[in-house]
């Protein structure tokens, strides 16, 4: 038992040390980003524009395309003016991307499958398991609207659910 407690203590210390190093790296990255804010913003805008063109535009309504183009122009102006409105424009584009893709059945199914593999992201294990079973039943019944409701319920018990739409930039979109 003593050996186990010592081992746990070492793990806690190693974890704390890793967290501290991670914080230092984040501080350094923040300084670099601040120093090169224009270049970073240009890259951010190019990335999100590419994402929209490749994955979102084909499913977008005319009004959504127009909204994206207006937000993109606004973001470009904000880069030149070096003001904080840039982040707002990018966030609105991310919301737009999510809204468009969430109408697509394949995207909803993909989001659910990812949620089903990440139980550690949810704080209520019993409810999580219940919702996963319900979602699997919805997929079998081809009830995608019901599956959307399950995803909404899962979002209520998700740890760090803030800005979940940001994950769009990281997901590998594959149509089933």
KOLDO-298469 format. One line per 5 residues: for each residue x, y negated, z negated of C-alpha. Coordinates in steps of 0.001 Angstrom, whole numbers, plus 500000, padded with zeros to 6 digits. Layout:
N
X/Y/Z | ...
This chain:
176
500000/500000/500000 | 502777/497568/499138 | 504416/498206/502496 | 501085/497528/504206 | 500643/494256/502315
504157/493156/503236 | 503457/494012/506862 | 500197/491989/506783 | 502076/489093/505210 | 504668/489223/508002
501891/489284/510608 | 500242/486223/509057 | 503568/484384/508988 | 504331/485356/512599 | 500862/484247/513641
501309/480915/511856 | 504705/480446/513478 | 503265/481209/516913 | 500428/478746/516326 | 502938/476051/515362
505021/476696/518488 | 501896/476594/520622 | 500964/473237/519108 | 504446/471891/519905 | 504127/473067/523514
500733/471370/523784 | 502235/468140/522442 | 505029/468282/525009 | 502559/468969/527807 | 500414/466035/526679
503447/463722/526832 | 504374/464960/530309 | 500789/464568/531474 | 500607/461036/530098 | 503876/460118/531818
502687/461553/535156 | 498963/460889/534802 | 498414/459784/538409 | 500052/462899/539852 | 498236/465180/537413
494888/463596/538254 | 495558/463899/541979 | 496268/467603/541505 | 493145/468037/539346 | 490985/466351/541971
492538/468362/544801 | 491968/471617/542884 | 488350/470918/542035 | 487664/469683/545588 | 489157/472860/547018
487053/474926/544622 | 483906/473072/545682 | 484677/473483/549376 | 485531/477177/549128 | 482952/478441/546650
480235/475881/545989 | 479563/473954/549205 | 478098/476989/551037 | 475352/477224/548369 | 474808/473512/547854
471824/471442/548858 | 472441/468334/550929 | 471852/466145/547871 | 474424/468145/545884 | 477028/467750/548616
476339/464019/548675 | 476671/463900/544877 | 479987/465762/545043 | 481308/463395/547707 | 480257/460324/545692
481877/461716/542527 | 485016/462604/544460 | 485276/459063/545875 | 484726/457670/542388 | 487464/459901/540976
489884/458738/543706 | 489179/455103/542811 | 489644/455905/539137 | 493059/457417/539865 | 494156/454205/541546
492714/452063/538759 | 494226/454329/536098 | 491085/454283/533974 | 489345/456878/531853 | 486321/457250/534120
488280/459856/536064 | 487641/462511/533420 | 483905/461750/533494 | 483760/462200/537265 | 485668/465504/537068
483389/466736/534289 | 480306/465852/536359 | 481746/467771/539323 | 482286/470791/537065 | 478685/470599/535883
477537/470347/539486 | 479640/473379/540449 | 478180/475407/537620 | 474589/474357/538377 | 474916/475337/542031
476575/478670/541328 | 474209/479565/538493 | 471404/479695/541077 | 473247/482538/542815 | 472300/486013/541639
475791/487438/542224 | 477292/484689/540051 | 474855/485339/537198 | 475639/489057/537324 | 479374/488324/537362
479066/485990/534351 | 477116/488647/532459 | 479673/491355/533244 | 482455/489098/531958 | 480444/488411/528782
479900/492152/528310 | 483682/492669/528245 | 484444/489938/525712 | 482638/490900/522506 | 485324/489108/520486
484005/485762/521809 | 480724/486141/519893 | 480151/485671/516185 | 476958/487743/515790 | 477908/491297/516721
474418/492775/516255 | 472717/490144/518392 | 475517/490394/520949 | 475036/494147/521351 | 471261/493718/521602
471630/491048/524289 | 474140/493126/526260 | 471732/496062/526306 | 468893/493748/527352 | 471103/492261/530091
472053/495684/531408 | 468359/496533/531576 | 467692/493273/533442 | 470339/494162/536017 | 468839/497640/536505
465402/496056/536937 | 466860/493403/539277 | 465427/490722/536968 | 468011/488008/537493 | 465886/485291/535901
465694/487468/532801 | 469471/487901/532995 | 469868/484115/533102 | 467850/483976/529875 | 470136/486578/528309
473179/484486/529256 | 471544/481454/527685 | 470964/483425/524467 | 474547/484683/524531 | 475780/481102/524826
474054/480334/521514 | 476224/482858/519668 | 479433/482276/521583 | 482496/481049/519763 | 483900/477944/521430
481027/477628/523849 | 481974/474029/524531 | 482592/473347/528190 | 481907/476903/529265 | 481463/475566/532785
485199/474793/532788 | 485839/478489/533154 | 484728/478114/536745 | 488207/476953/537545 | 489652/480157/536135
487256/482821/537329 | 487899/485019/540268 | 484709/484720/542256 | 483869/487902/544063 | 480447/488365/545591
479001/491795/544894
